Amino acid sequence: MTEISIRPIQQKDNRKVAKMIRHVLVEQGAPKVGTAYEDKALDQLFETYQKERSEYFVLLEGDEILGSAGISPLDNGDPEICELQKMYFDPSARGRGLGRQMMQKCLDFAKDQGFQVCYIETLLSMTAAQKLYQKTGFEYISERMGDTGHYSCTIFMKKELN
C-alpha cells in the first residue's frame, strides 16, 4: 500500500493542485464564476499562502497529489476567525477517510495559530463535503462571514475551535 502523507504546499505543486481543483469543480458541475475556479490565487497557491497565520496543505499518495486544503484569516473578518479554503479531493481519494485526515491537519494548524472559529462556505450541490464538515463539528449558519468573493457559494458553516 502506498503511503499517505500531508505536507505544506511547495512551489512545484502549484500547477498540479490548480489542475486537480479545476477538474473537481468541473466534475461536480460547479459554476466557473463566483467560485474557486476563477480565483487568481488558484494558479499560485504556494505564493498566496506565504502570509502570516496561513498554510495550504497537499495530501499525497506516494508522490501523487490527491487532495488539498488551506487555512487563512477570513478576509475582512474578525482576526479570531479563519477560513477553511479550497478543500478539494480527486475522485480516487473519496470515501477513504482522507478528508477527515486533511480536516484534522487544517483545524490543528488553525488552533495553533490562535484562531477561535473556523468558517467555510460551499455549494448547495456539494453534499458529501457538507457531511464531512458536519461530522467534524461544523454547524450551518444563515449569514455569510467576511468577504471571500465566492458569491456562488450559498452554504455557510462554522466551527468553534476551543
Secondary structure by P-SEA (a helix, b strand, c coil): cbbbbbbcccccaaaaaaaaaaaaaaaacccccccccccccccccccccccccbbbbbbbccccccccccccccccccccbbbbccccccccccccaaaaaaaaaaaaaaaaacccbbbbbbcccaaaaaaaaaaabbbbbcccccccccccccbbbbbbcc
